[in-house]
């Protein structure tokens, strides 16, 4: 029997989460964010599941946009990091891509184009200080772009640094900075998943839901199910060994777990070689037969060990690492990370199975 480690992807749940985002911002178009292989869920199946209902897609780079066009996606595609060279500007015209523009070099590439036009999103640095033009520079940049034959539409976009913490004062500071651009009367795209949920006044003309599509919470104080988000990925493996140990005996590398009482320990066929985080601490939950069982010992390359004392557990039983019944947000909290990273770091050794296509 083959190793049972698998990620089950519920495409029906994906579509439901997209529709939830649409209901939250009924007057905005919603670009489904599918960068980084659809947050580790698989670009092709995710795009194919959403293309009949999505208003558009957003990706990080032109290569990801090309992959979508090769899948037959005809919807608008926004490239969030914009072009990396002049050739990518030409590709954007040929493939009818929408480009984020965040520096003068990109504008110079657009200026040199001949033939064809492209829609651009001017990235405004409202305080996050990663990409974008300072707020006071934006009117001049827009004037530049309006003078280019290669540009046929302009929107403004920005990104909130702390929208995942409702009430954070820096959100108000960024909103105030962006408000100074309102007299320009340009369409705006401001909201990632967190802002879609917490800042309805910022929905504007388009939103960019990402992690919420995949069923996880973008907020620091809530998990996905508390926001009516359905888990899309369920990561599972099975039990390959059971051992009874005495109080005081240890489990795993470095004696990472010492039993406080006589215990039964199950070895599960998943480890950091599959993308399960090595940072998972003792006590990180897994789900077996509806029961939460704590991690007991360090994560190794191919296995984890969990305490199943007192439970009716057998070799071959299915273990859910996250997904239905156990939110990835909860697991991430135990690993000092976020669900985004859990999803994106799964390796090629994990088999993917798609439901609801």
N, C-alpha and C positions, 0 to 999 in steps of 0.2 A: 504493500500500500504506500502511495506517495506521501511525502511530508504534507501535512494538512494546513500549513499556514496560508491564509488567504485573506484578501480584503474584498468584502461584498459591498458593491456600490448600488445603492437604491436610487435609480434615476427618477422614479416617481416622486420620492422625497425631494430630490433636487428641484424638480419643476414646481412642487408645492412651495418650497422656500423662495423661489424666484417670484412666484405670484404673491407671496406675503410681502416681499419688498415692494412690489408694484402697488399693493393695497395701501401700504404705508405712505407712498408718494404718488397718489393717483394722477397728478397733473404733470409728472416728470417722465421722461423716457429713462429706461434703465439699461445701462450697459452691464451685462453680466461679465464679471472679471474672471478670466480663465487663464491668467498668467501662471507660470511655473507648473506646466502640465495640469492645469485646472486644480491648483493647490494639491497636487499629488494624486488626483482622482482619475486622471486620464483625459487628455485634451479631446481626442476624437469622440469617445462616447459621450462626454459631457456636452460638447458643442452640438453633436447630433441630437441629443435629447432636448436641448434648449432652442435650437434654431427656428422652430416653428412658432415659438411664443416670445422670444427675446426681441427687444428693440435694437440691440446691438451687442457687440462684445468688446472687452478691453483686455489688452495684453501688455506685457512689459516692453517687448522689442519687435522689430520688423520680422525677424525669423519666425516668431510665434504667429504673427499675422499671416505670413506666407503659408504656414501650416494650415491655418483656418481656410484660406482661399483654396488650397489644394484639396480640402475636404468638401468643397462645393458651397461653402458659406458665402452668401451674397449680402448679408447684413452689413451695416456700418461696423468698422473695426477701428478702435482708438488705440494708438500706440503710446503708452503712458510715459515712456522715457524718450520718446521722439526719435528722430533719425540719428545714427551714429556717424554717418558720412554722406557725401553728396549722392553716392549711388543709391543709398536707401531712400533719399528724397525722390529720386526718379522711380524707384520701385513703388513708392507710395502712390505716385500718380498712376502708374500702370495698373496697380491693384486696387485703386480707389480706397486708400487707407486715410484715416484721419490722424493727424500728428500732433502730439504735445510739442510745444516749442518753448524752450527754457533758457536759451543762450543766444548770443549774437552770431556765433559760428553757424548755428542751424539756420538763422535768417539769411546769412550769406550764401548758404547752399541753395536755399529756396530762390534767392535773387538770381542765381546763375542758371536756373532751369529755363528750358525753352520748350513750349508745347505741353499742354495739359495743365490741370489745376488741382489743388489740394485744399481740404478743409483743415484748419488748424485750431488748436486749443492753446491759448497763451497761458503758460504756467505762472501763477502768481505766488511768490514767496511771502506768505502772510505771517510767517514767524517760525516755520519748521526748519528752515535753513538747510534743505537738502538740494532741491531743484527750484528754479524759477527766478523771475525778475522781481526786484523790490517793488513794492506798491507804487512808489513815486515814479518808477520807470515805465510802468505799464502803458499810460497814455501815449508816450513816445513810441513804444514798441508797436502798439496797435496802429499808429499812424504809418510806421514803416511798412507793416504788413499790408495795409490797405493800398499801398503804392505798388505792390508786386502783382504782376500779371498771373503769377503761378498760384496765388491765394484767392480762393473763391468764397470763403466763409471764415468767420472768426468767432470763437467763444473764449471765455475766461475759465480757468480751473484753478483750484487750490486744494489743500489737504490739511485736515485738522490733526494736530499732534496729540491732543488729549481728549478727543470725543469719547473715548472708551471709559472715561471717568466723569460721569454726569455731574454737572455743576463746577467743573474745574475752571478756575478763573482765567486760564490761558485761552480757553475756548472763546470767552467773551472778548478777550484782547484781539484774537485773530478775526472774529466777526466784525469788530469795530474797524480794523484795518481794511477789510474787504468792503465794508459799507461805503468807504470813500470812493469806490469805483462804480457805485450804482449810477451816477449821472451819465456814465458811458452807455448805459442801456444795452449792454451786450448780454447774450445768453451766458449762463454760468453753470458749471458743474463743480460742486463743492463736497459732496457727501460720499464717504466710504460707508461700510456697513454700520459702524458705530454712529456716525452722524445721521444716517437714514433713520435710525431708531430714536436717537436722543435730540436731534435738532431739526424738527419738521420745518421750522422757519427758514432753513437753509437748503431745502430740497431743490429750489429753483427749477431750471429747465431740464436737467438730467442728473441722475444719480449713478453711483458706481458700486453696487453691492458685490462684495467678495466673499469673505469668510461665512457670512450668514447663508449664502447659497448652499454651503456644504454642511449646514446644520449646527455650527458652533457659534458660540456667543462672541461678539466683538467687545463686550463690556467686562470690566474687571470684577464687577460685583454680582454677575449673574452667569448661569450656565445655559446652554442652548435650549433645553426643554422649558426653562422658565420664560423664554421669549417666544414660545410656540414654534421653535425651529425643530425640524425633524432631522435626526442624524442620517447622513448619506453614506458614510463609510462605517462598516462594522469589521473590525480586524479580529480574526479568530485563529486559534491553533488548537492543539489537543494535548492531553496528558500522555506522556510517554514513559513515566516511571513514578512509582510511589514508594516512599520509605518511612518507616516508623523510627523515630529517634527519641532518645531520653533527654530529660531535663539536663541542661548544661552542655549538650552536644551542639556542634556548630554546623552551618550549612554554607557551602559555596566558597569562592575565593576570599582569602584574607579573613576567614571565619566571620564573614560579614553579618551573620545572624546567629545568635546564641539562643537556643530554646529555653524558655523560662519554665516549661513543663513538658511532660511527655507529649510528643506531637507527631502528626502525620504530614509529610512534605511531598508535594507533587512537583515533578519536573515537567515543564511545558516547552514544546518545540518552537520557541521564538527567542531571539536575542538581538543584540545590537547589529549583528550581521544581516538582520531583516529590517532594521530601522527602529526597533523598539529601543527607547532611550536608555542608555547606560546610566543616566542621571536619576533614574527611578529609585526612590528610596524604599527601605523596608516600610511596609504598610501600604504601599501603592496598591489600589484595589484591582482585582480582575473579577470577572463574573463567571461562575460555574454553576449550572443548574439553578439559576435564580438567586444564588448566594454570593455575596461579596467575600472574596478571600484575599488576604493580604500577601504582598510580596515578602519573601523571607530569604534574604541573601542578595548578593550582588548580581546584577544582570551580566551574563556572559555572552559570548558571540552567538551561540546557537540556542541557548536555553535560559529560562528563568525558573525560579523555584518559589512555590507559594505554600502557605500553611492551610491545609484542608482538614485540620483536626476536627473530629466529631461529625463530619459530613459523609454522606453516602456517595463516595467518589470512586470511579473505576478507570483503569487504563483506557485510553481512547476517548474519554469524555471531552466535549467541546469546551474551550475556554475563550471567552470574549475579553479582548484586551481593551477595546473601547468600541463605542457604537451604540446599537440598540440595547437599552438597559443600563448602560454605563457611559456617561458623557465623556467625550475626549477632553472636554474642559476640566473635568475632575481629575483625570489622569495627568493632564498637563500641570495642574497646580501642584501635584505631588512631585513633579519632575523639575520644578522651577522653570517652566517654559510655557509656551502657548500652543494651542491646538494646531495652528498653522504649521509650526515646525514638525509636530508629530506626523501630520499628513504628508508633508513634503519630503521627509527623510526616509520613507519606505524604500527598500531596495528592490532590485530586479528579482530577488529570490522569492518575493511575495507574489503569489498568483492573484490575479484580479478576476472577479466574477461580477457581471453586470445584470441587474434585474430591472424590469420595468421599462425596457427600451422601446 
